[in-house]
Amino acid sequence: QQSAARIMRAIFEISLRRGWSGLAKLTLAFANMVAYRIWRSQSPLRQFKNVPEIVARKLERKSDIEWARYADLTPSDLGELVGVPKMGRTLHKLVHQFPKLELSAHIQPITRSILRVELGLVPDFEYDIKVHGYV
């Protein structure tokens, strides 16, 4: 498992150094999938232990809804989406505990070769010590 991640990372490094941007993007995506053991087609909610396998599969079949839109759904909508109304409240809580950042940037030219960059990062999720651990 570690060897596969190292090999994929090496292929990414080679493609990056040779300037093959399309291949570098693809190999980076595969390297991350191998390293974190979660495929792009799988739901990020699989990382939580209290999501049943059948519910995760149903969420993965609903590919017409982007992951970012799950935060906009109500608990009852999430329950209807997976066909298990009782899981709606739990899924809603877990979706809002998934780490998400709001990013804002302000770029201002100072001279021809110098830019001032102001970057703002604001956490937009519910922090839970049981899920996220101590910092």
WORA-V325984 format. One record per residue. RES is the residue in three letters. SS is DSSP state (A for helix, B for strand, O for the rest). PSI is psi as a letter, one per 40 degrees, with the letter a starting at -180 (NA if undefined). Layout:
res;ss;psi
RES;SS;PSI
RES;SS;PSI
//
This chain:
res;ss;psi
GLN;O;d
GLN;A;d
SER;A;d
ALA;A;d
ALA;A;d
ARG;A;d
ILE;A;d
MET;A;d
ARG;A;d
ALA;A;d
ILE;A;d
PHE;A;d
GLU;A;d
ILE;A;d
SER;A;d
LEU;A;d
ARG;A;d
ARG;A;e
GLY;O;f
TRP;O;g
SER;A;d
GLY;A;d
LEU;A;d
ALA;A;d
LYS;A;d
LEU;A;d
THR;A;d
LEU;A;d
ALA;A;d
PHE;A;d
ALA;A;d
ASN;A;d
MET;A;d
VAL;A;d
ALA;A;d
TYR;A;e
ARG;O;f
ILE;O;h
TRP;O;i
ARG;O;d
SER;O;e
GLN;O;i
SER;O;h
PRO;A;e
LEU;A;e
ARG;A;e
GLN;A;e
PHE;O;h
LYS;O;d
ASN;O;e
VAL;O;h
PRO;O;i
GLU;A;d
ILE;A;d
VAL;A;d
ALA;A;d
ARG;A;d
LYS;A;d
LEU;A;d
GLU;A;d
ARG;A;d
LYS;O;g
SER;O;e
ASP;O;e
ILE;O;h
GLU;O;i
TRP;A;d
ALA;A;d
ARG;A;e
TYR;A;d
ALA;A;d
ASP;A;e
LEU;O;i
THR;O;i
PRO;A;d
SER;A;d
ASP;A;d
LEU;A;d
GLY;A;d
GLU;A;d
LEU;A;d
VAL;A;e
GLY;O;e
VAL;O;g
PRO;A;d
LYS;A;d
MET;A;e
GLY;A;d
ARG;A;d
THR;A;d
LEU;A;d
HIS;A;d
LYS;A;d
LEU;A;d
VAL;A;d
HIS;A;e
GLN;A;e
PHE;O;h
PRO;O;h
LYS;O;i
LEU;B;i
GLU;B;h
LEU;B;h
SER;B;h
ALA;B;i
HIS;B;h
ILE;B;h
GLN;B;h
PRO;B;h
ILE;O;d
THR;O;a
ARG;O;d
SER;O;e
ILE;O;h
LEU;B;i
ARG;B;h
VAL;B;h
GLU;B;h
LEU;B;h
GLY;B;h
LEU;B;h
VAL;B;h
PRO;B;h
ASP;O;f
PHE;O;i
GLU;O;h
TYR;O;h
ASP;O;h
ILE;A;d
LYS;A;d
VAL;A;d
HIS;A;d
GLY;O;a
TYR;O;i
VAL;O;NA
//
